[in-house]
Amino acid sequence: MKRKLTILGAILVFLECSVMAYVTMEFSGWASLEQKCRDIIIARCSATPEPNAVGADGIEINMRGLINSDMEIVSVLAGTKNSGHVKLTSEYWPRQGECYLIFAYYHDGFYQAFESYKVVPLGPRFVTNGLGDKSVEEQIQMLFQRRLNDLKREMKNDQEEKQRLEEALNK
């Protein structure tokens, strides 16, 4: 009897683990991603997810590898025409007030963008001015250029900070 209970317990643990699994895709380029993702949106994070939030099953949410975030749709570039507050499930951990370009699938009330590369940060001061009269491809290119410019500026600032810290350690 004890052996049967042990086997049953092992099966239950296996089933629990398999339910928590999710499938991710390797990054195969932006053109491929744009074709594969039905929904492309710009959204603002309504609240930074709790780092130690616990799901209904008692397991820490971030232990699963996916973060559920409250988002507010700023613009729908392609796909399901939602508005207002929505949920995002991703490996990416967004911050309250920041905007993001998201390549996702809308399913069962959630935008699913499991891989972190499907969530492109646009910053807290993002405005949609200038996007309206452009094609979806042109809008995406403008947003990529904006992010690239932000990254270049951040890298320059990081390099300057690195030099200051190295100088402080070498005196």
Beta strands, then each sheet from edge to edge (+ up, - down):
strand 1: 39-47
strand 2: 67-78
strand 3: 85-90
strand 4: 99-107
strand 5: 110-113
strand 6: 119-123
sheet 1: 6+ 4- 1+ 2- 3+ 5+
end
